[in-house]
Amino acid sequence: MAPSLAAQNSLMWITPRPDLVFVAGQGSWLTDGDGKRYLDFIQGWAVNCLGHGHPALVQAITDQAARLINPSPAFYNAPALALAQGLAQASGLERVFFANTGAEANEGAIKLARKWGQVHRQGAHQIITFTDGFHGRTLATMSASGKAGWDQRFAPQVPGFPKARYNDLDSVAALIDDRTVAVMLEPIQGEAGVIPATREFLQGLRQLSTERGLLLIVDEVQTGMGRSGKLFAHQHAGIRPDIMTLGKGIGGGVPLSALLAREECCCFEAGDQGGTYNGNPLMTAAGGAVLDILTAPGFLDSVVALGDYLGAGLQKLAERHGLPGERGTGLLRALVLADDRGPRLVAAARARQPEGLLLNAPRPHLLRFMPALNVSREEIDLMLGWLDELLADPTLA
Ligand SMILES: *Cc1c(COP(=O)(O)O)cnc(C)c1O
């Protein structure tokens, strides 16, 4: 029997949701309470990097749940130690702090930079961030974000986040003064519509930060963990940041995030940072299973190949339907529409019969694609074919 929606008003309203209840997931497919199947190109907002119900992830969580769920963050546990070591080796950033959400990891990055400013830079505390950037929904990370209108929501903002223009090094240099301690950015702006930082911009920021004694913080919550075809998107530019945050894909679907930093940046004292669930073995065991798969020989090569395949297919659709084009890196891509029909396409894709399609329009004039990193070419073809029909539908134009 289909689950009832009678209790839907017991949930605090935060956003409109379709009248669907999802009950199961397998790979790139979700199933609702009526048994209808949906091809999932959202994957929990780039979270389920191995798709739904990956056997190795299910096994890791099941085994760990039976063994030990939470001894307390004040004690070591084996999965957290192993994952910290694996992430440090893979990133070249020596120290790892685990948290539960991307916003919390970014809060940790902001605190670490401010602490470093107190210890090493006479109290410098300002962190230059970027117009249209997105860093989360806590007060500080909303203030660090550059979404239009967000400076007014929940005013007053947390001070200390002057905004520069993305891919404009001069706009960063112009904001630096004695109070500046760090620059923080996404290597690809995700929520803004999959806008990549250029290689020159990232290399320029690295050089500028080093020259002016600033920390370079990369928010890889969306772009990290293989999404771009490298384990971390900043690696495309051949740079090493001072601080990096990870979230979304790192847990394969469970709440896990991480703050990584170069050893020289680590200056927290006892009591500065912590959290009840941080580094619990249940979530870090999931993270360990994810990292093992992403770093297995050939896995990231296949992400690159699948990304190229999806990109070429989207480009063909753009040409057929007279759209501006597609962009992206690896399996984080966007199709730019000529008008604001994104939300109508998303709704029609979901409603299509007999099988639905889950798409995302972070801006009304574009669609974003964040499939599982192990999506198949057949699934990509299916999605492209259905999208082709939707783009041809005059009632959606
Ligand atoms: C999603 C996201 C966040 C916030 O992560 P949460 O887990 O929702 O707190 C922060 N930064 C970027 C770049 C993101 O995409």
The ligand as an ORCA input file, in Angstrom:
! r2SCAN-3c Opt
* xyz 0 1
  C      25.894     21.770     -0.406
  C      27.032     22.703     -0.201
  C      27.350     23.205      1.079
  C      26.498     22.919      2.290
  O      26.508     21.575      2.644
  P      25.390     21.048      3.677
  O      25.752     19.611      3.905
  O      24.062     21.239      3.029
  O      25.523     21.872      4.905
  C      28.455     24.013      1.209
  N      29.231     24.317      0.145
  C      28.955     23.871     -1.094
  C      29.842     24.236     -2.220
  C      27.835     23.060     -1.315
  O      27.537     22.636     -2.542
*
